[in-house]
Amino acid sequence: MFVPPTDLVAVLSEDPTARGIATLINREIRGGRLEPGDRLPTVRSLAASLAISPTTVHDAWRLLARSGTIDPRGRSGTFVRTPGRPSGHQRYSTVVSDGATPLDLATGVPDADLLPDVRQALAQVSRRTLTTTYLDQPILAPLEELLAESWPFVPERLTIVDGALDALDRVCEVVVRLGDRVLLEEPGFPPLFDLIEQLGGVPVGVTVDDEGIVPAALRQALGVHPVALVLQPRAENPFGSSMTPRRHRELASIVEQSDLLVIEDDHSGDIAWAPLLSLGTRLPHRTVHIRSFSKSHGPDLRLAAIGGAAPIVDEVVERRRLGPGWSSRLLQAVLVEMLRDSRTKETVAAARREYHHRRTVLAGALADRHVTTHGVDGINLWVDVADEHTAQLLLQVAGVGAAPGAPFWLGAPDGTGNLRVTLSLGAERLEWLADTLARAARR
């Protein structure tokens, strides 16, 4: 059922502020005059009927979406949420396996055997008191200093949060309003697709190849007037792209002609094989760079840094004061010790070499078996298969779990299906894995 703007104008004109509109919509839902599944008017049509700014309606819809009252579905429209219905498409839940296979290569989690030992760092900080007041800065000064020294450009602000996805959530919450177009890599990261849709934004895919986002695809996508571009500058998940200097120049030149905010997710950090190239070197005032330490130093650290454009980072910090306030200063101190420790540096460098070796060996072995793979970097390998469902079933019979490719696409992919295989298997078993994957891929 579509609810025309004229049916709501009389009610909503009582208090045509963002909070007033959100409150009145809630009242209409509780009173049964708006029912689950009812389609709400568009932002522009309601703003025109109320003679107010579309931004005000954007903010009202955003409040309702964040409270779970309405369900934004991109181009399909915005609906009163049905009780019990997930507020997003939850692509992510279809990526990871249930762990029932003996060899689970679906998760994207780093190989525990390649992670640094945290025991010495924990011992160094175990007796420290690191919080003197709840109004302390959210990032420890030594960590901020270390990050600033290694940041790919001079950041206007730096802070620390609980992992890369938390960073993306908090930055996108500041940037994305209901109906905003956001450019995302395709194939790309399923939780990010879900996140943008839950914020009420419209994800728009831009194609990637081995060098990163394809310039022609980016240029064409600017035609939908997006507010932001989210990209992984290296070790793109799942495709394995890493931006080359040539591609960096091409993309920077295109972005410079727009008013896009660039959000960079360097999720692999120091275990990525390619050097880090950031658009922030050309656009420092319009770039927010995220660096995660989960894959390089340990998922249980749950730490990622956000650095770049001051207005965005400052708003993230202020909004966070109303929630967790800061990320564990104890874990931040552990990370400081690890970043300074020579043995940890050697372990991370060895992991970087090992992942690159595994990728090279497995991709080469699959090529010998006439199976196509993509990408050049990262802890995952993107594999072409004749049929995803059949390939997964055959791998499960062989005791191997792999992620299906479909959730990594916003739309229906052309051509063959895909699997994402995490390189968490020792080099001595890669030939066996190549045989197993090849049999599944060709069926």
C-alpha positions in Angstrom: 0.0 0.0 0.0 1.4 3.4 -0.9 0.6 6.3 1.5 0.4 9.5 -0.6 1.9 12.7 0.9 -1.4 14.4 1.1 -2.7 11.9 3.7 0.1 12.8 6.1 0.4 16.6 5.5 -2.2 17.6 8.0 -0.6 15.4 10.7 3.0 16.2 10.0 2.4 20.0 9.6 1.8 20.0 13.4 5.6 20.0 14.0 7.5 20.0 10.7 11.0 19.5 12.3 13.0 16.3 11.8 12.3 15.1 15.3 8.6 16.2 15.1 8.1 14.3 11.9 9.7 11.2 13.3 7.6 11.4 16.5 4.4 11.9 14.5 5.1 9.0 12.1 5.7 6.8 15.2 2.3 8.0 16.6 0.6 7.1 13.3 2.2 3.6 13.4 1.2 3.0 17.0 -2.3 4.2 16.3 -2.7 1.7 13.4 -3.1 4.4 10.8 0.2 3.3 9.2 0.6 -0.4 9.0 3.6 -2.7 8.6 4.5 -2.9 4.9 2.9 0.5 4.0 5.1 2.5 1.6 6.0 6.0 2.8 6.2 9.0 0.5 9.5 10.0 -1.0 11.7 12.6 0.7 11.2 15.1 -2.1 7.4 14.7 -2.4 6.9 15.0 1.4 9.2 18.0 1.6 7.3 19.7 -1.2 3.9 19.0 0.4 5.1 20.4 3.8 7.0 23.3 2.2 10.1 22.4 4.1 13.7 21.4 3.2 14.3 17.8 1.9 17.1 17.7 4.4 14.6 17.9 7.3 12.7 15.0 5.9 16.0 13.1 5.3 16.9 13.6 9.0 13.4 12.4 10.1 13.6 9.3 8.0 17.1 8.7 9.3 16.0 8.8 12.9 13.2 6.4 12.1 15.5 4.0 10.3 18.1 4.0 13.1 15.3 3.2 15.6 14.1 0.3 13.4 10.7 1.9 12.8 11.0 2.1 9.0 12.8 0.0 6.4 14.7 1.9 3.7 15.0 -0.4 0.6 17.0 1.9 -1.7 15.3 2.4 -5.1 12.3 0.2 -4.0 11.2 2.9 -1.5 10.8 3.3 2.2 8.4 1.2 4.2 6.9 0.8 7.7 8.9 -2.1 9.1 7.3 -5.4 9.5 7.9 -6.8 13.1 10.4 -9.6 13.0 11.7 -8.6 9.5 15.4 -7.9 9.4 16.1 -4.3 8.7 18.7 -5.1 6.0 19.3 -7.8 3.4 21.9 -9.4 5.6 24.1 -10.6 2.8 26.9 -11.1 5.3 25.0 -14.0 7.0 25.1 -15.9 3.7 28.9 -15.6 3.2 30.3 -17.4 6.3 29.8 -21.1 6.6 28.4 -22.8 9.7 31.8 -24.2 10.6 30.7 -27.8 10.0 33.4 -28.5 7.4 36.7 -29.7 8.7 38.6 -27.1 6.6 36.7 -23.8 6.7 38.1 -21.4 4.0 34.9 -19.2 3.9 35.4 -16.9 6.8 38.1 -14.4 5.7 39.7 -14.7 9.1 43.6 -14.6 9.1 45.6 -17.8 9.8 46.1 -17.9 13.5 49.5 -19.5 13.0 50.7 -16.4 11.2 49.7 -13.9 13.9 52.1 -12.3 16.3 52.3 -13.5 19.9 50.7 -11.0 22.2 51.9 -12.4 25.5 54.9 -10.1 26.0 52.9 -7.0 25.0 50.2 -8.0 27.5 52.8 -8.5 30.2 54.2 -5.0 29.6 50.9 -3.2 30.1 49.1 -5.5 32.6 49.8 -3.3 35.6 49.2 0.1 34.1 46.3 2.4 34.9 45.5 4.2 31.6 42.3 6.0 32.3 42.3 9.0 34.7 39.0 10.5 33.7 36.1 9.6 31.3 36.9 12.7 29.4 40.4 11.6 28.4 41.2 11.6 24.7 39.9 8.5 23.0 43.3 7.6 21.5 46.5 7.1 23.6 49.1 9.8 22.8 51.9 7.2 21.9 49.5 5.4 19.5 48.5 8.6 17.9 52.1 9.5 17.4 53.0 6.1 15.8 50.0 6.3 13.5 50.7 9.9 12.4 54.3 8.9 11.5 53.1 6.1 9.2 49.8 7.6 7.8 49.8 7.9 4.0 49.0 11.6 4.2 49.0 14.2 7.0 45.7 13.6 8.7 43.7 16.5 10.2 42.5 14.3 13.0 43.1 10.8 14.2 41.0 8.5 16.5 40.7 4.8 17.3 37.6 2.6 17.2 36.7 -1.1 17.4 37.8 -2.6 14.1 37.4 -1.7 10.4 33.6 -2.4 10.2 33.0 -0.3 13.3 35.0 2.5 11.6 33.0 2.2 8.4 29.7 2.2 10.3 30.6 5.3 12.3 32.0 7.2 9.3 29.1 6.3 7.1 26.6 7.2 9.8 28.0 10.8 9.7 28.1 11.0 5.9 25.1 9.1 4.5 21.5 10.4 4.6 18.4 8.6 3.5 18.4 8.3 -0.3 22.1 9.2 -0.7 24.0 7.3 -3.4 27.2 5.7 -2.2 29.7 4.2 -4.6 31.0 0.8 -3.6 33.4 -1.7 -5.2 31.8 -4.6 -7.1 32.4 -7.3 -6.3 32.7 -5.9 -2.8 32.3 -6.4 0.9 28.7 -7.7 1.8 28.5 -6.2 5.3 29.2 -2.8 3.7 26.4 -3.3 1.2 24.1 -4.1 4.2 25.3 -1.2 6.2 24.7 1.4 3.5 21.1 0.1 3.0 20.4 0.0 6.7 21.5 3.7 6.9 18.9 4.4 4.2 21.5 5.0 1.5 21.5 3.5 -2.0 24.7 1.4 -2.8 25.9 1.9 -6.4 28.5 -0.7 -7.7 31.6 0.3 -9.5 33.6 -2.4 -11.3 37.0 -3.4 -10.1 39.9 -5.2 -11.9 43.3 -6.2 -10.7 44.4 -2.5 -10.4 41.4 -1.4 -8.4 38.3 0.6 -9.5 37.9 0.9 -13.2 38.2 4.6 -14.2 35.4 4.4 -16.8 33.1 2.8 -14.3 33.8 5.6 -11.7 33.3 8.3 -14.3 30.0 6.9 -15.3 28.8 6.4 -11.7 29.4 10.1 -10.9 26.2 10.7 -13.0 24.0 9.5 -10.1 25.4 12.3 -7.9 26.9 10.2 -5.1 28.0 11.6 -1.8 30.8 9.2 -1.1 33.1 6.6 -2.6 34.2 3.7 -0.4 37.2 1.8 -1.6 39.9 -0.7 -0.5 43.2 0.7 -1.8 44.9 -2.7 -1.6 44.0 -6.4 -1.0 40.4 -5.6 -2.0 38.0 -8.1 -0.5 37.0 -10.3 -2.3 38.6 -9.7 -5.7 42.2 -9.1 -4.6 42.8 -5.8 -6.3 45.6 -3.4 -5.3 45.8 0.1 -6.7 48.8 0.8 -9.0 50.4 4.2 -9.3 48.9 4.6 -12.7 45.4 3.8 -11.4 45.9 6.0 -8.4 46.6 9.0 -10.7 43.6 8.2 -12.9 41.1 7.9 -10.0 42.4 10.9 -8.2 42.0 13.0 -11.4 38.4 11.9 -11.7 37.5 12.4 -8.0 39.1 15.9 -8.1 36.4 16.9 -10.6 33.6 16.0 -8.1 32.7 16.8 -4.5 32.9 13.2 -3.4 34.1 12.2 0.1 36.6 9.3 -0.2 36.5 6.7 2.5 39.4 4.3 2.3 39.4 0.9 4.1 42.9 -0.5 4.4 41.6 -3.6 6.2 44.7 -5.8 5.5 47.3 -3.3 6.6 50.8 -4.5 6.8 50.1 -8.1 5.5 49.1 -6.7 2.1 51.7 -7.3 -0.5 51.3 -4.0 -2.4 52.5 -0.7 -1.0 49.7 1.6 0.3 48.6 4.3 -2.2 46.0 6.7 -0.8 43.8 9.2 -2.6 44.4 11.3 0.5 47.8 12.3 -0.9 45.9 14.3 -3.5 42.7 15.0 -1.6 43.6 15.2 2.1 40.6 17.4 3.0 38.1 15.1 1.4 39.6 11.7 2.4 38.9 9.6 5.5 41.4 6.7 5.8 40.8 3.6 7.9 43.5 1.2 9.0 42.7 -2.0 10.7 45.1 -4.2 12.7 42.8 -7.2 13.0 44.3 -9.2 10.1 47.9 -8.2 10.8 48.2 -8.2 14.6 45.1 -10.1 15.8 41.3 -10.0 15.4 40.8 -9.9 19.2 42.6 -6.6 19.4 39.4 -5.2 17.7 41.2 -1.9 16.8 41.2 0.3 13.7 42.3 3.9 13.3 40.4 6.6 11.5 42.3 9.6 10.2 41.7 12.4 7.7 39.2 15.1 7.2 38.6 16.9 10.5 34.8 17.5 10.2 34.1 13.8 9.7 36.5 12.4 12.4 35.4 15.1 14.9 31.8 14.1 14.5 32.6 10.4 14.9 34.4 11.2 18.2 31.6 13.4 19.5 28.9 10.8 18.6 30.9 8.1 20.2 31.0 9.9 23.5 27.3 9.1 23.8 28.0 5.3 23.4 31.3 3.5 24.3 33.3 6.7 24.6 36.6 5.1 23.6 38.1 1.8 22.7 39.9 -0.1 25.4 43.1 1.8 26.4 44.5 -1.4 27.6 44.3 -2.9 24.1 45.6 0.3 22.6 48.7 0.1 24.9 49.1 -3.6 23.8 49.1 -2.4 20.1 51.6 0.3 20.9 54.0 -2.3 22.3 53.5 -4.6 19.3 54.1 -1.7 16.8 57.3 -0.9 18.5 58.5 -4.5 19.0 61.1 -5.8 16.5 59.9 -9.5 16.8 56.3 -8.5 16.0 57.5 -6.6 13.0 59.4 -9.6 11.8 56.3 -11.9 12.3 54.0 -9.5 10.4 56.5 -9.3 7.6 56.8 -13.1 7.4 53.0 -13.4 7.3 53.0 -10.9 4.4 55.4 -13.1 2.5 53.6 -16.3 3.3 50.2 -15.0 2.2 51.7 -13.8 -1.1 53.4 -17.2 -1.6 50.2 -19.1 -1.0 48.3 -16.9 -3.4 50.9 -17.3 -6.1 51.1 -21.0 -5.7 47.4 -21.7 -5.5 46.5 -19.3 -8.4 49.3 -20.9 -10.5 48.1 -24.4 -9.7 44.5 -23.6 -10.6 45.7 -22.0 -13.9 47.4 -25.2 -14.7 44.1 -26.9 -14.2 42.3 -24.4 -16.4 40.5 -22.6 -13.6 40.5 -18.8 -13.7 41.3 -16.7 -10.6 41.5 -13.0 -10.1 43.4 -10.4 -8.1 47.0 -9.9 -7.0 46.9 -9.4 -3.2 45.2 -10.2 0.1 44.3 -13.3 2.1 41.5 -14.4 -0.2 41.4 -15.8 -3.7 38.4 -15.1 -6.1 37.8 -18.2 -8.2 35.6 -18.6 -11.2 33.3 -21.6 -11.1 30.7 -23.0 -13.5 28.0 -23.1 -10.8 28.3 -21.8 -7.3 25.8 -24.1 -5.6 27.2 -27.2 -7.2 30.7 -26.2 -6.5 29.9 -25.5 -2.8 28.2 -28.9 -2.4 31.2 -30.7 -4.0 33.6 -28.9 -1.7 31.5 -29.7 1.3 31.7 -33.4 0.4 35.5 -33.0 0.3 35.4 -31.3 3.7 36.1 -27.8 2.4 34.1 -24.7 3.1 34.2 -21.7 0.7 32.1 -18.5 0.5 29.6 -18.2 -2.4 30.2 -15.3 -4.7 26.6 -14.0 -5.0 26.5 -12.0 -1.8 29.6 -10.0 -3.0 27.6 -8.5 -5.9 25.0 -5.8 -5.6 23.3 -7.0 -8.8 23.3 -10.2 -10.7 26.8 -10.9 -12.0 27.4 -11.7 -15.6 29.0 -14.9 -16.8 30.2 -17.6 -14.4 29.7 -17.9 -10.7 32.5 -17.4 -8.1 33.8 -18.6 -4.8 35.9 -16.7 -2.3 38.6 -18.9 -0.7 40.5 -17.7 2.3 44.3 -18.6 2.2 44.4 -20.0 5.7 45.9 -23.3 4.5 49.5 -24.2 4.8 51.6 -24.3 1.6 52.1 -28.1 1.8 48.4 -28.7 1.1 47.9 -26.2 -1.7 48.3 -28.7 -4.5 45.6 -30.9 -2.9 43.4 -27.8 -2.5 43.9 -26.9 -6.2 42.8 -30.4 -7.3 39.7 -30.2 -5.0 38.8 -26.7 -6.2 39.4 -27.6 -9.9 37.0 -30.5 -9.7 34.3 -28.4 -8.1 34.8 -25.4 -10.4 34.5 -27.4 -13.6 31.3 -29.3 -12.7 
